[in-house]
């Protein structure tokens, strides 16, 4: 079956994706699981915020968000590609690549000229997909790479 990518709020997968995101990032940020779910339910797009889920045969396999803000150190930058996460058993099948492309398409459709992201350790993945390193920042006390992608 083909991969289907759509806003998670339109699917039955909000609790699953909320649990993944909460375990991966949101809990460390001091947010409850209920707050994570609430964000996903209102991140419907097409303008940011829009939280996407990738599913195959009705199973959620990954997620990514087109967001208004992401890195507290850089409130001057917007919008962002954020929260790219693929289930461990579904990795290396091109799912993150498809999710990144879907967020880029949302941004382009909104007339965005420059999209931002930050990553602690996945800069080569994004660089291989057209993203450019913009500099170094800090997130929760750890170094991260700031990157951007321009659209004509
Ligand atoms: C980073 C992450 C999102 C990548 O997800 P993924 O779905 O495995 O990514 P993809 O499959 O699109 O690409 C990963 C690699 O698999 C390769 N690949 C893609 N399809 C493939 C296939 N069918 N067979 C073999 N390899 C494949 C890609 O070429 C890529 O390699 P490259 O980086 O050398 O180009 C995932 O590992 C993850 O969720 N990590 C934890 C959270 C995280 O770090 N998120 C990013 C925060 S910035």
Backbone and ligand atoms as CSV (ligand in chain L), in Angstrom:
chain,resi,resn,atom,element,x,y,z
A,1,UNK,N,N,0.840,-1.195,0.000
A,1,UNK,CA,C,0.000,0.000,0.000
A,1,UNK,C,C,0.879,1.250,0.000
A,2,UNK,N,N,0.355,2.299,-0.623
A,2,UNK,CA,C,1.120,3.540,-0.671
A,2,UNK,C,C,1.065,4.255,0.680
A,3,UNK,N,N,2.017,5.162,0.840
A,3,UNK,CA,C,2.090,5.962,2.052
A,3,UNK,C,C,1.110,7.121,1.931
A,4,UNK,N,N,0.279,7.291,2.954
A,4,UNK,CA,C,-0.685,8.396,2.981
A,4,UNK,C,C,-0.213,9.403,4.027
A,5,UNK,N,N,-0.107,10.673,3.620
A,5,UNK,CA,C,0.318,11.716,4.561
A,5,UNK,C,C,-0.792,12.754,4.654
A,6,UNK,N,N,-1.273,13.018,5.878
A,6,UNK,CA,C,-2.347,13.997,6.078
A,6,UNK,C,C,-2.273,14.520,7.511
A,7,UNK,N,N,-3.018,15.607,7.810
A,7,UNK,CA,C,-2.986,16.128,9.173
A,7,UNK,C,C,-3.429,15.065,10.173
A,8,UNK,N,N,-2.680,14.899,11.220
A,8,UNK,CA,C,-3.002,13.865,12.207
A,8,UNK,C,C,-4.358,14.130,12.845
A,9,UNK,N,N,-4.776,15.403,12.927
A,9,UNK,CA,C,-6.081,15.735,13.521
A,9,UNK,C,C,-7.234,15.126,12.736
A,10,UNK,N,N,-6.998,14.790,11.449
A,10,UNK,CA,C,-8.046,14.190,10.607
A,10,UNK,C,C,-8.079,12.672,10.733
A,11,UNK,N,N,-7.243,12.104,11.589
A,11,UNK,CA,C,-7.094,10.648,11.677
A,11,UNK,C,C,-7.412,10.171,13.099
A,12,UNK,N,N,-7.511,8.841,13.285
A,12,UNK,CA,C,-7.685,8.329,14.653
A,12,UNK,C,C,-6.369,8.216,15.409
A,13,UNK,N,N,-5.261,8.753,14.843
A,13,UNK,CA,C,-3.940,8.483,15.401
A,13,UNK,C,C,-3.417,9.540,16.373
A,14,UNK,N,N,-4.276,10.516,16.748
A,14,UNK,CA,C,-3.783,11.574,17.653
A,14,UNK,C,C,-3.190,10.986,18.946
A,15,UNK,N,N,-3.870,10.033,19.630
A,15,UNK,CA,C,-3.280,9.515,20.876
A,15,UNK,C,C,-1.925,8.838,20.657
A,16,UNK,N,N,-1.790,8.095,19.550
A,16,UNK,CA,C,-0.520,7.404,19.280
A,16,UNK,C,C,0.596,8.399,19.005
A,17,UNK,N,N,0.323,9.366,18.132
A,17,UNK,CA,C,1.361,10.344,17.776
A,17,UNK,C,C,1.698,11.214,18.995
A,18,UNK,N,N,0.688,11.556,19.788
A,18,UNK,CA,C,0.952,12.330,21.006
A,18,UNK,C,C,1.870,11.552,21.946
A,19,UNK,N,N,1.629,10.248,22.078
A,19,UNK,CA,C,2.481,9.430,22.960
A,19,UNK,C,C,3.921,9.407,22.442
A,20,UNK,N,N,4.091,9.278,21.120
A,20,UNK,CA,C,5.453,9.275,20.546
A,20,UNK,C,C,6.155,10.607,20.812
A,21,UNK,N,N,5.440,11.713,20.496
A,21,UNK,CA,C,6.068,13.037,20.624
A,21,UNK,C,C,6.330,13.380,22.084
A,22,UNK,N,N,5.405,12.963,22.961
A,22,UNK,CA,C,5.588,13.249,24.377
A,22,UNK,C,C,6.828,12.531,24.898
A,23,UNK,N,N,6.963,11.251,24.538
A,23,UNK,CA,C,8.126,10.483,25.004
A,23,UNK,C,C,9.429,11.035,24.422
A,24,UNK,N,N,9.377,11.483,23.165
A,24,UNK,CA,C,10.606,11.909,22.480
A,24,UNK,C,C,11.052,13.310,22.911
A,25,UNK,N,N,10.092,14.274,23.009
A,25,UNK,CA,C,10.484,15.669,23.242
A,25,UNK,C,C,9.629,16.418,24.249
A,26,UNK,N,N,8.297,16.228,24.181
A,26,UNK,CA,C,7.415,17.137,24.925
A,26,UNK,C,C,7.530,16.952,26.430
A,27,UNK,N,N,7.709,15.722,26.911
A,27,UNK,CA,C,7.825,15.505,28.361
A,27,UNK,C,C,9.036,16.265,28.903
A,28,UNK,N,N,10.147,16.210,28.166
A,28,UNK,CA,C,11.370,16.904,28.602
A,28,UNK,C,C,11.171,18.413,28.618
A,29,UNK,N,N,10.206,18.903,27.848
A,29,UNK,CA,C,9.900,20.330,27.833
A,29,UNK,C,C,8.908,20.731,28.906
A,30,UNK,N,N,8.471,19.755,29.720
A,30,UNK,CA,C,7.570,20.053,30.826
A,30,UNK,C,C,6.096,19.978,30.457
A,31,UNK,N,N,5.789,19.470,29.263
A,31,UNK,CA,C,4.399,19.387,28.819
A,31,UNK,C,C,3.802,18.032,29.175
A,32,UNK,N,N,2.500,18.032,29.469
A,32,UNK,CA,C,1.795,16.781,29.754
A,32,UNK,C,C,1.396,16.108,28.441
A,33,UNK,N,N,1.022,14.850,28.560
A,33,UNK,CA,C,0.515,14.129,27.385
A,33,UNK,C,C,-0.753,14.810,26.872
A,34,UNK,N,N,-1.599,15.276,27.780
A,34,UNK,CA,C,-2.841,15.951,27.369
A,34,UNK,C,C,-2.537,17.229,26.587
A,35,UNK,N,N,-1.518,17.968,26.993
A,35,UNK,CA,C,-1.138,19.180,26.251
A,35,UNK,C,C,-0.614,18.829,24.864
A,36,UNK,N,N,0.132,17.729,24.773
A,36,UNK,CA,C,0.651,17.288,23.479
A,36,UNK,C,C,-0.510,16.932,22.548
A,37,UNK,N,N,-1.477,16.182,23.085
A,37,UNK,CA,C,-2.668,15.809,22.300
A,37,UNK,C,C,-3.441,17.036,21.856
A,38,UNK,N,N,-3.580,17.979,22.763
A,38,UNK,CA,C,-4.335,19.193,22.471
A,38,UNK,C,C,-3.678,19.966,21.323
A,39,UNK,N,N,-2.339,20.049,21.351
A,39,UNK,CA,C,-1.632,20.713,20.253
A,39,UNK,C,C,-1.933,20.016,18.923
A,40,UNK,N,N,-1.845,18.679,18.911
A,40,UNK,CA,C,-2.066,17.945,17.659
A,40,UNK,C,C,-3.489,18.156,17.136
A,41,UNK,N,N,-4.450,18.242,18.031
A,41,UNK,CA,C,-5.845,18.391,17.591
A,41,UNK,C,C,-6.110,19.760,16.971
A,42,UNK,N,N,-5.333,20.776,17.390
A,42,UNK,CA,C,-5.582,22.101,16.804
A,42,UNK,C,C,-4.575,22.445,15.693
A,43,UNK,N,N,-3.588,21.571,15.461
A,43,UNK,CA,C,-2.586,21.844,14.417
A,43,UNK,C,C,-3.067,21.263,13.092
A,44,UNK,N,N,-4.148,21.854,12.572
A,44,UNK,CA,C,-4.853,21.254,11.445
A,44,UNK,C,C,-4.413,21.779,10.088
A,45,UNK,N,N,-3.643,22.912,10.062
A,45,UNK,CA,C,-3.240,23.481,8.803
A,45,UNK,C,C,-4.415,24.092,8.062
A,46,UNK,N,N,-4.278,24.469,6.783
A,46,UNK,CA,C,-3.034,24.338,6.027
A,46,UNK,C,C,-1.958,25.336,6.444
A,47,UNK,N,N,-2.330,26.452,7.089
A,47,UNK,CA,C,-1.308,27.348,7.634
A,47,UNK,C,C,-0.682,26.691,8.864
A,48,UNK,N,N,0.537,27.092,9.199
A,48,UNK,CA,C,1.160,26.590,10.414
A,48,UNK,C,C,0.367,27.053,11.636
A,49,UNK,N,N,0.191,26.177,12.644
A,49,UNK,CA,C,0.774,24.854,12.753
A,49,UNK,C,C,-0.059,23.774,12.050
A,50,UNK,N,N,0.655,22.814,11.468
A,50,UNK,CA,C,0.024,21.649,10.850
A,50,UNK,C,C,0.871,20.421,11.159
A,51,UNK,N,N,0.322,19.520,11.976
A,51,UNK,CA,C,1.019,18.291,12.347
A,51,UNK,C,C,0.550,17.163,11.434
A,52,UNK,N,N,1.495,16.554,10.725
A,52,UNK,CA,C,1.179,15.506,9.750
A,52,UNK,C,C,1.479,14.121,10.320
A,53,UNK,N,N,0.741,13.139,9.802
A,53,UNK,CA,C,1.069,11.750,10.097
A,53,UNK,C,C,1.217,11.014,8.772
A,54,UNK,N,N,2.189,10.105,8.720
A,54,UNK,CA,C,2.346,9.202,7.567
A,54,UNK,C,C,1.810,7.844,7.987
A,55,UNK,N,N,0.909,7.300,7.168
A,55,UNK,CA,C,0.315,6.007,7.513
A,55,UNK,C,C,0.312,5.085,6.305
A,56,UNK,N,N,0.416,3.802,6.594
A,56,UNK,CA,C,0.317,2.774,5.555
A,56,UNK,C,C,-0.572,1.672,6.097
A,57,UNK,N,N,-1.546,1.262,5.293
A,57,UNK,CA,C,-2.509,0.240,5.734
A,57,UNK,C,C,-3.170,0.625,7.060
A,58,UNK,N,N,-3.402,1.933,7.251
A,58,UNK,CA,C,-4.071,2.390,8.462
A,58,UNK,C,C,-3.180,2.468,9.687
A,59,UNK,N,N,-1.883,2.153,9.526
A,59,UNK,CA,C,-0.972,2.191,10.666
A,59,UNK,C,C,-0.125,3.457,10.629
A,60,UNK,N,N,-0.050,4.203,11.748
A,60,UNK,CA,C,0.809,5.387,11.767
A,60,UNK,C,C,2.279,4.984,11.830
A,61,UNK,N,N,3.090,5.593,10.947
A,61,UNK,CA,C,4.508,5.221,10.871
A,61,UNK,C,C,5.447,6.379,11.185
A,62,UNK,N,N,4.950,7.614,11.044
A,62,UNK,CA,C,5.833,8.749,11.296
A,62,UNK,C,C,5.055,10.045,11.335
A,63,UNK,N,N,5.740,11.097,11.762
A,63,UNK,CA,C,5.085,12.401,11.904
A,63,UNK,C,C,6.085,13.522,11.656
A,64,UNK,N,N,5.559,14.684,11.247
A,64,UNK,CA,C,6.357,15.909,11.104
A,64,UNK,C,C,5.392,17.076,11.196
A,65,UNK,N,N,5.900,18.228,11.645
A,65,UNK,CA,C,5.037,19.397,11.855
A,65,UNK,C,C,5.569,20.619,11.118
A,66,UNK,N,N,4.663,21.330,10.478
A,66,UNK,CA,C,4.905,22.668,9.924
A,66,UNK,C,C,4.467,23.619,11.032
A,67,UNK,N,N,5.439,24.329,11.652
A,67,UNK,CA,C,5.108,25.054,12.879
A,67,UNK,C,C,5.520,26.521,12.792
A,68,UNK,N,N,4.876,27.330,13.626
A,68,UNK,CA,C,5.193,28.764,13.633
A,68,UNK,C,C,6.465,29.062,14.405
A,69,UNK,N,N,6.736,28.276,15.457
A,69,UNK,CA,C,7.938,28.510,16.257
A,69,UNK,C,C,8.444,27.174,16.770
A,70,UNK,N,N,9.762,27.108,17.030
A,70,UNK,CA,C,10.300,25.842,17.516
A,70,UNK,C,C,11.506,26.030,18.424
A,71,UNK,N,N,12.407,26.937,18.064
A,71,UNK,CA,C,13.644,27.096,18.827
A,71,UNK,C,C,13.532,28.350,19.698
A,72,UNK,N,N,13.417,28.187,21.039
A,72,UNK,CA,C,13.214,29.353,21.897
A,72,UNK,C,C,14.305,30.420,21.745
A,73,UNK,N,N,15.523,30.011,21.422
A,73,UNK,CA,C,16.618,30.978,21.270
A,73,UNK,C,C,16.445,31.864,20.037
A,74,UNK,N,N,15.584,31.450,19.086
A,74,UNK,CA,C,15.410,32.212,17.852
A,74,UNK,C,C,13.941,32.511,17.562
A,75,UNK,N,N,13.303,33.315,18.435
A,75,UNK,CA,C,11.896,33.672,18.191
A,75,UNK,C,C,11.730,34.551,16.961
A,76,UNK,N,N,12.855,35.053,16.439
A,76,UNK,CA,C,12.807,35.914,15.252
A,76,UNK,C,C,12.600,35.112,13.971
A,77,UNK,N,N,12.769,33.791,14.029
A,77,UNK,CA,C,12.686,32.963,12.827
A,77,UNK,C,C,11.353,32.210,12.781
A,78,UNK,N,N,10.761,32.111,11.596
A,78,UNK,CA,C,9.494,31.405,11.393
A,78,UNK,C,C,9.238,31.310,9.892
A,79,UNK,N,N,8.557,30.261,9.434
A,79,UNK,CA,C,8.081,29.075,10.145
A,79,UNK,C,C,9.149,27.977,10.168
A,80,UNK,N,N,8.783,26.838,10.788
A,80,UNK,CA,C,9.734,25.755,11.042
A,80,UNK,C,C,9.213,24.399,10.545
A,81,UNK,N,N,10.143,23.573,10.109
A,81,UNK,CA,C,9.937,22.127,9.981
A,81,UNK,C,C,10.350,21.547,11.329
A,82,UNK,N,N,9.414,20.905,12.028
A,82,UNK,CA,C,9.676,20.465,13.400
A,82,UNK,C,C,9.186,19.037,13.621
A,83,UNK,N,N,9.698,18.430,14.685
A,83,UNK,CA,C,9.157,17.163,15.208
A,83,UNK,C,C,9.093,16.056,14.164
A,84,UNK,N,N,10.182,15.878,13.410
A,84,UNK,CA,C,10.246,14.773,12.443
A,84,UNK,C,C,10.606,13.503,13.216
A,85,UNK,N,N,9.708,12.536,13.179
A,85,UNK,CA,C,9.904,11.315,13.972
A,85,UNK,C,C,9.281,10.137,13.232
A,86,UNK,N,N,10.061,9.067,13.071
A,86,UNK,CA,C,9.573,7.855,12.409
A,86,UNK,C,C,9.715,6.690,13.383
A,87,UNK,N,N,8.707,5.837,13.436
A,87,UNK,CA,C,8.749,4.666,14.321
A,87,UNK,C,C,9.995,3.851,14.010
A,88,UNK,N,N,10.710,3.383,15.044
A,88,UNK,CA,C,11.986,2.685,14.808
A,88,UNK,C,C,11.888,1.561,13.782
A,89,UNK,N,N,10.792,0.792,13.815
A,89,UNK,CA,C,10.668,-0.355,12.905
A,89,UNK,C,C,10.366,0.057,11.469
A,90,UNK,N,N,10.065,1.353,11.263
A,90,UNK,CA,C,9.702,1.832,9.911
A,90,UNK,C,C,10.798,2.716,9.300
A,91,UNK,N,N,11.951,2.768,9.951
A,91,UNK,CA,C,13.003,3.671,9.449
A,91,UNK,C,C,13.723,3.080,8.231
A,92,UNK,N,N,14.408,3.967,7.504
A,92,UNK,CA,C,15.177,3.627,6.298
A,92,UNK,C,C,14.282,3.049,5.197
A,93,UNK,N,N,13.069,3.619,5.104
A,93,UNK,CA,C,12.167,3.266,4.000
A,93,UNK,C,C,11.728,4.519,3.253
A,94,UNK,N,N,12.333,5.668,3.599
A,94,UNK,CA,C,11.986,6.913,2.924
A,94,UNK,C,C,10.823,7.662,3.542
A,95,UNK,N,N,10.373,7.253,4.739
A,95,UNK,CA,C,9.190,7.899,5.334
A,95,UNK,C,C,9.514,9.323,5.801
A,96,UNK,N,N,10.654,9.524,6.457
A,96,UNK,CA,C,11.011,10.891,6.859
A,96,UNK,C,C,11.214,11.774,5.633
A,97,UNK,N,N,11.828,11.227,4.602
A,97,UNK,CA,C,12.027,11.993,3.363
A,97,UNK,C,C,10.684,12.469,2.820
A,98,UNK,N,N,9.679,11.580,2.825
A,98,UNK,CA,C,8.338,11.946,2.329
A,98,UNK,C,C,7.668,12.974,3.245
A,99,UNK,N,N,7.838,12.840,4.557
A,99,UNK,CA,C,7.246,13.796,5.497
A,99,UNK,C,C,7.880,15.178,5.346
A,100,UNK,N,N,9.203,15.218,5.189
A,100,UNK,CA,C,9.890,16.509,4.994
A,100,UNK,C,C,9.370,17.172,3.719
A,101,UNK,N,N,9.241,16.386,2.650
A,101,UNK,CA,C,8.729,16.943,1.387
A,101,UNK,C,C,7.302,17.458,1.556
A,102,UNK,N,N,6.490,16.758,2.353
A,102,UNK,CA,C,5.095,17.184,2.566
A,102,UNK,C,C,5.043,18.506,3.326
A,103,UNK,N,N,5.904,18.674,4.329
A,103,UNK,CA,C,5.937,19.955,5.056
A,103,UNK,C,C,6.441,21.063,4.130
A,104,UNK,N,N,7.428,20.755,3.311
A,104,UNK,CA,C,7.913,21.767,2.360
A,104,UNK,C,C,6.788,22.193,1.407
A,105,UNK,N,N,5.977,21.238,0.974
A,105,UNK,CA,C,4.856,21.576,0.082
A,105,UNK,C,C,3.834,22.456,0.789
A,106,UNK,N,N,3.565,22.179,2.072
A,106,UNK,CA,C,2.656,23.042,2.843
A,106,UNK,C,C,3.215,24.456,2.902
A,107,UNK,N,N,4.516,24.572,3.161
A,107,UNK,CA,C,5.154,25.888,3.271
A,107,UNK,C,C,5.074,26.635,1.939
A,108,UNK,N,N,5.383,25.934,0.860
A,108,UNK,CA,C,5.335,26.560,-0.468
A,108,UNK,C,C,3.918,27.043,-0.767
A,109,UNK,N,N,2.922,26.223,-0.443
A,109,UNK,CA,C,1.523,26.592,-0.698
A,109,UNK,C,C,1.102,27.814,0.116
A,110,UNK,N,N,1.790,28.054,1.236
A,110,UNK,CA,C,1.502,29.231,2.071
A,110,UNK,C,C,2.338,30.443,1.653
A,111,UNK,N,N,3.139,30.289,0.603
A,111,UNK,CA,C,3.957,31.402,0.131
A,111,UNK,C,C,5.219,31.635,0.941
A,112,UNK,N,N,5.623,30.618,1.710
A,112,UNK,CA,C,6.836,30.751,2.528
A,112,UNK,C,C,8.068,30.776,1.615
A,113,UNK,N,N,8.971,31.710,1.849
A,113,UNK,CA,C,10.198,31.795,1.055
A,113,UNK,C,C,11.375,31.098,1.724
A,114,UNK,N,N,11.350,31.030,3.084
A,114,UNK,CA,C,12.441,30.365,3.807
A,114,UNK,C,C,11.868,29.590,4.993
A,115,UNK,N,N,12.163,28.298,5.027
A,115,UNK,CA,C,11.707,27.414,6.100
A,115,UNK,C,C,12.922,27.054,6.961
A,116,UNK,N,N,12.728,26.952,8.283
A,116,UNK,CA,C,13.827,26.720,9.222
A,116,UNK,C,C,13.688,25.371,9.907
A,117,UNK,N,N,14.803,24.835,10.363
A,117,UNK,CA,C,14.785,23.683,11.267
A,117,UNK,C,C,16.022,23.741,12.126
A,118,UNK,N,N,15.987,22.997,13.251
A,118,UNK,CA,C,17.228,22.765,13.994
A,118,UNK,C,C,17.313,21.288,14.323
A,119,UNK,N,N,18.552,20.814,14.436
A,119,UNK,CA,C,18.753,19.400,14.702
A,119,UNK,C,C,20.029,19.195,15.503
A,120,UNK,N,N,19.979,18.313,16.508
A,120,UNK,CA,C,21.213,18.027,17.234
A,120,UNK,C,C,22.173,17.147,16.418
A,121,UNK,N,N,21.631,16.217,15.629
A,121,UNK,CA,C,22.509,15.189,15.049
A,121,UNK,C,C,22.098,14.699,13.658
A,122,UNK,N,N,21.096,15.334,13.050
A,122,UNK,CA,C,20.636,14.834,11.741
A,122,UNK,C,C,20.943,15.805,10.603
A,123,UNK,N,N,21.913,16.703,10.791
A,123,UNK,CA,C,22.215,17.676,9.735
A,123,UNK,C,C,22.561,17.009,8.396
A,124,UNK,N,N,23.339,15.903,8.377
A,124,UNK,CA,C,23.643,15.284,7.077
A,124,UNK,C,C,22.390,14.807,6.336
A,125,UNK,N,N,21.398,14.302,7.100
A,125,UNK,CA,C,20.141,13.855,6.483
A,125,UNK,C,C,19.472,15.021,5.759
A,126,UNK,N,N,19.392,16.171,6.436
A,126,UNK,CA,C,18.717,17.327,5.829
A,126,UNK,C,C,19.574,17.942,4.717
A,127,UNK,N,N,20.885,17.973,4.910
A,127,UNK,CA,C,21.770,18.532,3.878
A,127,UNK,C,C,21.627,17.745,2.578
A,128,UNK,N,N,21.431,16.426,2.692
A,128,UNK,CA,C,21.270,15.580,1.505
A,128,UNK,C,C,19.939,15.854,0.813
A,129,UNK,N,N,19.057,16.598,1.483
A,129,UNK,CA,C,17.739,16.905,0.917
A,129,UNK,C,C,17.569,18.393,0.661
A,130,UNK,N,N,18.688,19.091,0.436
A,130,UNK,CA,C,18.634,20.477,-0.033
A,130,UNK,C,C,18.679,21.535,1.041
A,131,UNK,N,N,18.828,21.135,2.314
A,131,UNK,CA,C,18.867,22.108,3.411
A,131,UNK,C,C,20.286,22.627,3.602
A,132,UNK,N,N,20.373,23.905,4.029
A,132,UNK,CA,C,21.658,24.599,4.150
A,132,UNK,C,C,21.907,24.926,5.621
A,133,UNK,N,N,23.137,24.696,6.071
A,133,UNK,CA,C,23.493,25.038,7.455
A,133,UNK,C,C,23.564,26.554,7.608
A,134,UNK,N,N,22.894,27.076,8.646
A,134,UNK,CA,C,22.877,28.528,8.888
A,134,UNK,C,C,23.721,28.927,10.087
A,135,UNK,N,N,24.066,27.968,10.946
A,135,UNK,CA,C,24.857,28.334,12.110
A,135,UNK,C,C,24.594,27.395,13.264
A,136,UNK,N,N,25.142,27.761,14.415
A,136,UNK,CA,C,25.014,26.943,15.618
A,136,UNK,C,C,24.149,27.667,16.635
A,137,UNK,N,N,23.306,26.888,17.328
A,137,UNK,CA,C,22.463,27.436,18.385
A,137,UNK,C,C,22.480,26.450,19.549
A,138,UNK,N,N,21.729,26.790,20.611
A,138,UNK,CA,C,21.582,25.891,21.750
A,138,UNK,C,C,20.111,25.603,21.987
A,139,UNK,N,N,19.820,24.351,22.337
A,139,UNK,CA,C,18.451,23.974,22.693
A,139,UNK,C,C,18.520,23.155,23.975
A,140,UNK,N,N,17.855,23.641,25.025
A,140,UNK,CA,C,17.872,22.988,26.333
A,140,UNK,C,C,19.299,22.656,26.762
A,141,UNK,N,N,20.203,23.616,26.544
A,141,UNK,CA,C,21.574,23.479,27.025
A,141,UNK,C,C,22.493,22.648,26.152
A,142,UNK,N,N,22.004,22.152,25.025
A,142,UNK,CA,C,22.844,21.336,24.144
A,142,UNK,C,C,22.997,22.006,22.782
A,143,UNK,N,N,24.140,21.789,22.114
A,143,UNK,CA,C,24.329,22.403,20.809
A,143,UNK,C,C,23.441,21.786,19.736
A,144,UNK,N,N,22.935,22.633,18.855
A,144,UNK,CA,C,22.149,22.171,17.710
A,144,UNK,C,C,22.602,22.945,16.470
A,145,UNK,N,N,22.334,22.359,15.317
A,145,UNK,CA,C,22.627,23.011,14.038
A,145,UNK,C,C,21.342,23.661,13.532
A,146,UNK,N,N,21.437,24.955,13.204
A,146,UNK,CA,C,20.317,25.675,12.587
A,146,UNK,C,C,20.458,25.522,11.071
A,147,UNK,N,N,19.346,25.187,10.396
A,147,UNK,CA,C,19.385,25.002,8.937
A,147,UNK,C,C,18.181,25.706,8.311
A,148,UNK,N,N,18.288,26.017,7.014
A,148,UNK,CA,C,17.147,26.600,6.316
A,148,UNK,C,C,17.057,26.038,4.908
A,149,UNK,N,N,15.881,26.201,4.339
A,149,UNK,CA,C,15.677,25.850,2.930
A,149,UNK,C,C,14.881,26.969,2.280
A,150,UNK,N,N,15.378,27.481,1.158
A,150,UNK,CA,C,14.710,28.569,0.441
A,150,UNK,C,C,13.874,28.020,-0.710
A,151,UNK,N,N,12.752,28.688,-0.947
A,151,UNK,CA,C,11.891,28.332,-2.071
A,151,UNK,C,C,11.779,29.538,-2.985
A,152,UNK,N,N,11.765,29.310,-4.294
A,152,UNK,CA,C,11.737,30.440,-5.219
A,152,UNK,C,C,10.413,31.201,-5.149
L,1,LIG,C1,C,15.981,10.798,11.544
L,1,LIG,C2,C,14.732,9.991,11.176
L,1,LIG,C3,C,13.527,10.922,11.225
L,1,LIG,C4,C,14.896,9.428,9.764
L,1,LIG,O1,O,13.697,8.739,9.419
L,1,LIG,P1,P,13.663,7.661,8.215
L,1,LIG,O2,O,12.251,7.447,7.871
L,1,LIG,O3,O,14.485,6.495,8.576
L,1,LIG,O4,O,14.383,8.494,7.051
L,1,LIG,P2,P,14.474,8.042,5.519
L,1,LIG,O5,O,14.149,6.601,5.384
L,1,LIG,O6,O,13.724,9.006,4.710
L,1,LIG,O7,O,16.007,8.275,5.252
L,1,LIG,C5,C,16.970,7.677,6.142
L,1,LIG,C6,C,18.018,6.973,5.345
L,1,LIG,O8,O,17.468,5.787,4.805
L,1,LIG,C7,C,17.756,5.736,3.416
L,1,LIG,N1,N,16.672,5.052,2.742
L,1,LIG,C8,C,15.494,5.582,2.339
L,1,LIG,N2,N,14.740,4.628,1.762
L,1,LIG,C9,C,15.448,3.486,1.841
L,1,LIG,C10,C,15.191,2.159,1.443
L,1,LIG,N3,N,14.043,1.825,0.841
L,1,LIG,N4,N,16.139,1.228,1.712
L,1,LIG,C11,C,17.279,1.567,2.323
L,1,LIG,N5,N,17.584,2.811,2.720
L,1,LIG,C12,C,16.673,3.746,2.485
L,1,LIG,C13,C,17.853,7.163,2.993
L,1,LIG,O9,O,18.628,7.302,1.823
L,1,LIG,C14,C,18.508,7.809,4.177
L,1,LIG,O10,O,19.903,7.717,4.130
L,1,LIG,P3,P,20.767,9.070,4.014
L,1,LIG,O11,O,20.449,9.897,5.237
L,1,LIG,O12,O,22.160,8.537,3.997
L,1,LIG,O13,O,20.322,9.739,2.759
L,1,LIG,C15,C,14.521,8.800,12.147
L,1,LIG,O14,O,15.723,8.078,12.255
L,1,LIG,C16,C,14.048,9.213,13.533
L,1,LIG,O15,O,12.849,9.318,13.773
L,1,LIG,N6,N,15.010,9.451,14.459
L,1,LIG,C17,C,14.672,9.865,15.828
L,1,LIG,C18,C,14.103,11.276,15.882
L,1,LIG,C19,C,14.982,12.292,15.190
L,1,LIG,O16,O,16.203,12.317,15.346
L,1,LIG,N7,N,14.321,13.182,14.407
L,1,LIG,C20,C,14.978,14.264,13.713
L,1,LIG,C21,C,15.004,15.446,14.590
L,1,LIG,S1,S,15.811,16.809,13.783
